[in-house]
Amino acid sequence: MQEIEQVLKRAPVIPGVVPLIKAAHALGCDLKIVSDANLFFVETILEHSGIKDCFSEINTNPSYVDDEGKLRISTYHDFDHKCNNPCPPRNRKNASGVSFYGRE
């Protein structure tokens, strides 16, 4: 698991993004994440970048480290999401994004 964590910490971040996120947070912006990655990846990168506390919500695929030290990743939505569109499982977080962005 430490190897994965070390690779994630070396992942490049677009120049200027971290200061921009910190500035938006300092101004009182409510920042949220919708990601097709997984919680371990997202939190590792955010913590390493020093911006995890800038986000009030992280919507991504759940993950955990099992008793054998293996990363286990689940899907964010179950496959029977009652959508009228035949969306592939990967796109179902989009439905979350629509309702997510519609909130005030």
N, C-alpha and C positions, 0 to 999 in steps of 0.2 A: 504494500500500500504506500510505503514511503517513496518508492520509485515513481509511482503515478503522481503523488503530491509534488515531488521535485520537478517533474516535467511540467505540471500545471503552473508552478511558480515561475517557470521560464517562458511561459506563453507570452508572446508580445501583446502589448496593449497599445491601441492607437494613440499616438502622441497627442497630449492635450485632453484626453478623455477623463483621466483621474482628477486633474484640477477642475475641470468643468463640472463633474459630478459633485465634488466637494463644495464648489461655489453655489451650485443650485441647491444643495442641501442646506447650506448656511443661510440662503435667502428664504428658506422655509418651504421649498418645493417638496411635494410628497412623491418620492421616487419609488417605483415598483419595477420588478423584473418579470418578464414572461419569456421563458427560454425552453428550447427543445433539448437542452443538455440534461444534467441531473444535479441534484442538490450538492453532492460532494464536490463536483467540478466547480460549480458556481460559487459556493461558499469558500472553497480553497483559493480561488483567484481573487475574490472580493477581499478576503481577509489579508492575503499577501499584498494587495494593492492599498490596504488601509481604508477601504470604503464600504465595508459590509454594513456598518451602522448607519450609512446614508440611505439605506433602503428600508421602507416600511413593510414590504411584502416581496416574497420571491415565489413565483409560480413556475415550477419545473417538475421534472420527473423525480419522484422520491428515490432515495438510495440509502443504503446502510452497509456497514462492514459486518459480515457474518462471523461466526465463531472460528472459522478457518482463516480469517483475515482477508476474505475475498469481498470485493465490492459488488453488491447486488443492486440492480436498478430495476424499478418498476415503471409502469406507464402512468402518466398523470391522470388520464381519464380511462374508465373502463371502455371496452369496445362497443358496448351497446348504449350509445349516448343519445339515442332517440332523435337524431338529426334527420331532416328530410332530404339532405344531400348525401350522395354516396362518398363521403370523404374518407381518404385513407387514414389509418390510425395516427400517423405522424402529424396530420393537419388538425387534429381535434383540439389542440390547445388554442387554435384560432377562435373557436367558439368562446373559450375562456377570455381571450383577448377582447372580443367584441363586448361582452358584458363587463369586463374589467374596465375598458376604456369608457364605457357608458356611465360608470359611477361618478358621483360628484364627491 
